Amino acid sequence: MKTLLTLGLAYWLAIYMVFLSSASAYELETPYTITQDGPTSLEEGKKLFAEGKYDKAAIYFWRAVLLQEQNADVYSVEDAFSGFLQSYSVQGRAADGFVYIAKESMQRNQKEMAQTYLQQALAIDPNNEDALELQHKLSGGAKDRKSRGKTKKRENKFQPNYGTAEADRPLDGKSPEDLYEYGATLFSRRNYEHCADVFELSCRRSNYQLGPSCSNGIYCRHMIMDWGFNGTGFDDDMRLLEQLTRLETDNYRQGDLDKFSWQRATSVHPHMMLGYPLPPILKRYASESVAYMDETMARVSSDGSIKPLPSDMPFDHITDRTRYIEEASEPGFKLKVGFVGSGFNSKAVLYLSQDIFRFYDRSLIEMHIFSVGSADSEHFIKIGMRGVDWRERVKSHVDHFHDVEEIRMDHIALARYIEKHGIHILIEWDGYARQGERAQGLLALRPAPLQILHQEFIGTSGATYVDYIFTDKIASPEHLSHLYTEKFIYLPNHFFSKGHAVQNEVKLPTYDYLPAEYPYKIGTGTPEENRCMAKGIDKPTFVYCNFNKFLKSNPETVRSWIRILREVPDSSLCLLENPETGVNYLRRFVHEASGEPTTFVDPSTGEEVPTFKPMDGDELNERIHFLKWERNPFDHQSRNQDFCNVMLDSHPYNGHTVAQDALYGGVPIVTRSDGDDMSSRVTTSANVVLGLEELNASGGQAHYEDIAILLGNNRTKYEEIRRKLIDTALQRNPMHPYWDAPRYTKGLQEGLLMAWDRFLAGQDPAHITVVESGDTSRGSYDDVLMANPSDRTPRDEL
């Protein structure tokens, strides 16, 4: 979660265009009339700043802010606005800068704007006298400072003394910003129910002006499937998010799809957006806004100031193209490829993609890893992973493994470190998936000539400084390219890397099941016999499953599951209890959604209120069961075959790692294929490569339900599809294209080489289609696996 300080930065950037739009409506008195044009004001501000005359510099920078709209082709508003704030920050008076803007807003009777800047001032300096004075005026109080009484400290706001009145109602009187802080703390503790309530209270107390509180409250509710009565709360939440994002886009975005700028980040975070059934273009806009602000926000210091960038950043590789051409013509040249991310440990991305580093061509590529995350503890490796250490495995394969965790938060130092290693192509492995862990702002500094997004965040980065995204023609058809800022590198045979078939720890699927054991033992029993570990229930006829986090579900999807259970007699649904607090909310929704809608008149208001007549909700809930989370990834994968006949995919946020585990366990996946989001098309693409297109519901929700019902009621058809899927997983010499990790790596590296050739030729990034050579299309044989074992002597020791 973002800190309050980071939120503050987002808010002062949010008001750029509001100021600019109002600046032309009135004439400001001296000292603003000392210059009559923006460029002159900006240059004079820079000159005075260099001379140490910061107060005067601020006046000129402010004048440049107000005149920027008339000079948009000469300088950016950020140039002037950051200079203005720097003039205060360099004196240790960042709060005064925000107060200054708040007072300007008050003079124009823009009270809401004034309140926003005032909040930023108090976030930096809670005891700032001018800020407190203005706060008192805004609240309608007396102008006399003495009438305010003693200023209250802001510490321990939510831990009042036991036995006091405040202890009974600790949230009373707390500001929206205070509540935001508290909500973030609760989220970090995974107390999703409470944090949803606190964020919602913050949102309402701000009169829906504190957008991040509103969106975070919705996200917390979404994580536990708290969708309100019969999903109506979810519908309201989606309408609010769409309205909020469209409003912020209209107010803070300028430009078209090719060239644009933002004055602040949207309230909804891009990673949150993946699970929402909202227009895909809004998801692009959310990514754009964060990408545009990412680097600036990374430079905010603890006192609220923005550290200046070194003069040589962002790095300019275009002017160095001649050097790269000469370098590439040297004998023995190798393309220097770097992967940067926080997941070089037991994270899912390494589970899926570690074998890239096992099979890449060392005669063509010099591989570098820049790990900004920590290693797993020895105890976890020994107990949780049973001695398997993916990080060490990767170290043993690559040319250089750089542990750069210590400079993760210093993106300037990290960018310089990567650039000094001469990396030609940098591949980003976090996207927006790990806020707080990822190297924020790094790619904006252009540490490499080409920068590419791969795998972890399944959607556009929204960044003009990310050149390509690895995908395929089904996941990202060219007619949807307007939803991306990157150009596509189209890989053959599915864009998603997975190493299940070449990792010894991953269990092979079997056509037949081992006899069931009681108590349950991993790898034994049929899904019907194992009953999702539920006790005291009859053996079901068929077991559907979905092992995604609850946040990937929504009312529409669960309504589909209700129909499927109804039309496949005595079937059951096995879900992952993730998180546990969501179970009761799901059961409540099933009870309401399965009922007959009706209304009643509230006698106190006379209003008609929706309700329902209970139908078969209790019976349906008795057929829905939950598994505990399994920390060991190999056991988690193995359980798919034991507990699931068919996986019912989530929409619009497919199962990704979960889906690969299911498929390699011989569990077919029914998925909706009517979405435009990349994250909604992962399984559609997979089924095509696996020859299981009949499981793709191109007709939407009803089609999805029909396919699942057919499989549950037609055992012969189900067994036919299951056997076909297991055939792909067990295929050897050659391996099936979907599971062929060496073949995948060849396609990936061919895409990198093609992109690099375009760069050397002076060509802008463009869509690239990787076409397999005859040798590659033959597939991989056992000799390739034997020549490249999973574990080997570290290259530094060879």
HUGIKA-V198655 format. One record per backbone hydrogen bond with DSSP energy under -1.0 kcal/mol. NH is the residue of the N-H (numbers start at 1). CO is the residue of the C=O. Records with the same first field share a line. If there is no record, write none. Layout:
BEGIN
NH=CO + CO
END
This chain:
BEGIN
7=3
8=4
9=5
10=6
11=7
12=8
13=9
14=10
16=13
19=15
20=16
21=17
22=18
23=19
25=22
32=29
34=31
41=37
42=38
43=39
44=40
45=41
46=42
47=43
48=44
49=45
50=46
51=47
52=49
53=48
54=52
57=53
58=54
59=55
60=56
61=57
62=58
63=59
64=60
65=61
66=62
67=63
68=65
71=68
74=71
75=71
80=76
81=77
82=78
83=79
84=80
85=81
86=82
87=83
89=85
90=86
91=88
92=89
93=88
97=93
98=94
99=95
100=96
101=97
102=98
103=99
104=100
105=101
106=102
107=103
109=106
110=105
111=109
114=110
115=111
116=112
117=113
118=114
119=115
120=116
121=117
122=118
123=119
124=120
125=121
128=125
132=128
133=129
134=130
135=131
136=132
137=133
138=134
139=135
140=137
141=136
147=144
148=145
149=146
159=156
164=161
169=165
172=169
174=171
179=175
180=176
181=177
182=178
183=179
184=180
185=181
186=182
187=183
188=184
189=185
190=187
191=186
192=190
195=191
196=192
197=193
198=194
199=195
200=196
201=197
202=198
203=199
204=200
205=201
206=202
207=204
208=203
211=209
213=210
214=210
215=211
216=212
217=213
218=214
219=215
220=216
221=217
222=218
223=219
225=222
226=221
227=225
231=228
232=229
233=227
234=227
235=231
236=232
237=233
238=234
239=235
240=236
241=237
242=238
243=239
244=240
245=241
246=242
247=243
248=244
249=245
250=246
251=247
252=248
253=249
254=261
256=259
261=254
263=252
273=269
275=272
276=273
278=276
282=279
284=280
285=281
286=282
287=283
288=284
289=285
290=286
291=287
292=288
293=289
294=290
297=293
298=294
299=296
300=297
301=305
304=301
307=299
313=310
315=445
321=318
324=320
325=321
326=322
327=323
328=324
329=325
330=327
333=330
335=364
337=366
338=425
339=368
340=427
341=370
345=343
351=347
352=348
353=349
354=350
356=353
357=354
359=355
360=356
364=361
365=361
366=335
368=337
369=400
370=339
371=402
372=341
381=377
382=378
383=379
385=380
387=381
388=385
393=389
394=390
395=391
396=392
397=394
398=394
400=367
402=369
404=371 + 402
407=404
408=405
410=407
414=410
415=411
416=412
417=413
418=414
419=415
420=416
422=419
423=418
424=336
425=336
426=450
427=338
428=452
429=340
433=430
437=434
438=434
440=438
442=439
445=442
446=443
450=424
452=426
453=468
454=428
456=454
459=457
467=451
468=451
469=487
470=453
471=489
476=472
480=477
481=478
483=480
484=481
487=467
489=469
490=768
491=471
502=499
506=503
524=521
525=514
530=526
531=527
533=530
534=531
541=570
544=572
545=646
546=574
550=578
552=549
553=550
558=554
559=555
560=556
561=557
562=558
563=559
564=560
565=561
566=562
567=563
571=568
572=542
573=623
574=544
575=625
576=546
577=627
578=576
582=579
583=580
586=582
587=583
588=584
589=585
590=586
591=587
592=588
593=589
594=590
595=592
596=613
598=611
600=609
602=607
606=602
609=600
611=598
613=596
620=616
621=617
622=618
623=620
624=621
625=573
627=575
636=632
637=633
638=634
639=635
640=637
643=639
644=640
645=543
646=543
647=668
648=545
649=670
654=679
660=656
661=657
662=658
663=659
664=660
666=663
667=662
670=647
671=695
673=697
680=677
681=678
685=681
686=682
687=683
688=684
689=685
690=686
691=688
692=687
695=692
696=693
697=671
698=696
700=697
704=700
705=701
706=702
707=703
708=704
709=705
710=706
711=707
712=708
713=709
714=710
718=714
719=715
720=716
721=717
722=718
723=719
724=720
725=721
726=722
727=723
728=724
729=725
730=726
731=727
735=780
739=736
741=739
744=740
745=741
746=742
747=743
748=744
749=745
750=746
751=747
752=748
753=749
754=750
755=751
756=752
757=753
758=754
759=755
760=756
761=757
762=759
763=758
768=488
770=490
777=773
779=776
784=781
785=781
786=782
787=783
797=794
798=795
END
